[in-house]
Amino acid sequence: AVYSILDGFALGIGCAAPFARDGAGADRLVRHIAPFWEVNEVWMVMGVGFLFGAFPSVFAMLLPIFYLPFMATIAAFIMRAAAIEFSYHDPARAKRWRILLGLGSFLASISAITALGFMIQGLPFTGPGTVGGVFLTAGIAAFPLLFGLSGVALLVWHGMVFAAWKGQGGVFPRASRVVWAAALGLSAVVSCLRVAQDPDLLARPLVWAGGAIFFLGILLSRVFVSAGPWPFRATTMAITGFWIATAAGLYPMLLPARNDVSWGISIRDAAAPASSLTILVAATPALILLIIGYNCLIHSVIRRPDRRGRGREESSWKNG
């Protein structure tokens, strides 16, 4: 959740970079995300390590079924990193590196989010505590695919409002309304499909609260699209609401079973021994505060918009 907020906009900008109006605008966007992406990937790796320490049995069960999206996500992050670095040192082929940046950012986002959607809809358990099948061949349905596309649309919109905040909204002169509508529309469809799968979700107040925060954030980000940092704060609110609704919908299960609810794995069943959890619970708040503090420092250093080449770009964003 923290990673999707702090680095989601960088993935979104990466996805949109090949469609920038001009190369100079795309280069400015990459310059804006450069202070964030590399360190946030380190936080992500550390977070995965913490989750492994807290739920080791879950990783053992998930890796066989999620090898494909796991390896695709790793390869995509490597692709994104290489594209960002080489775009600085090989300006003669900058367009090719922007295409590679877009491809890597999209593959990283769609692989991870679709895998999450696959897990939310329920895994193909073959018995109590036993998962079978392989990703994409275990009966994957429309929900995970739409879930992945809606997540990518949300991240791209998150990136676009960040670009507008930094004075680069006009780099995408005609795409803003399309991306916002895609994020809103796909999210609404996914929400309806999720409720159709599990109508009991409507009886959970936190699901309602998370959904309300999510859609309110999406709407406010469009209403205040030219109001400085407020659209970015609104999309951050939307992503927070998404994670609240998702966690509330799954609780107390960690790995729900698609075919028999009783076969799923609960948080209590999957948790590591108390001695390990004590250490992780003590260390996790400090890590999260360090991550947030570092990102706040970066935002404070580069908080002023980049006004070079701003001119007509800002007006085209507002009218887009």
Sequence and secondary structure as in RCSB ss.txt:
>XXXX:A:sequence
AVYSILDGFALGIGCAAPFARDGAGADRLVRHIAPFWEVNEVWMVMGVGFLFGAFPSVFAMLLPIFYLPFMATIA
AFIMRAAAIEFSYHDPARAKRWRILLGLGSFLASISAITALGFMIQGLPFTGPGTVGGVFLTAGIAAFPLLFGLS
GVALLVWHGMVFAAWKGQGGVFPRASRVVWAAALGLSAVVSCLRVAQDPDLLARPLVWAGGAIFFLGILLSRVFV
SAGPWPFRATTMAITGFWIATAAGLYPMLLPARNDVSWGISIRDAAAPASSLTILVAATPALILLIIGYNCLIHS
VIRRPDRRGRGREESSWKNG
>XXXX:A:secstr
 HHHHHTHHHHHHHHHGGG SSHHHHHHHHHHHHHHHHHHHHHHHHHHHHHHHH HHHHHHHHHHSHHHHHHHHH
HHHHHHHHHHHHHH GGGHHHHHHHHHHHHHHHHHHHHHHHHHHHT B EEETTEE   TTTS   HHHHHHHHH
HHHHHHHHHHHHHHHTT GGGSTTTHHHHHHHHHHHHHHHHHHHHHH GGGGG HHHHHHHHHHHHHHHHHHHTT
TSTTHHHHHHHHHHHHHHHHHHHHHTTEEE BSS GGGSEEHHHH   HHHHHHHHHHHHHHHHHHHHHHHHHHH
HT S   TT HHHHHHHHH 
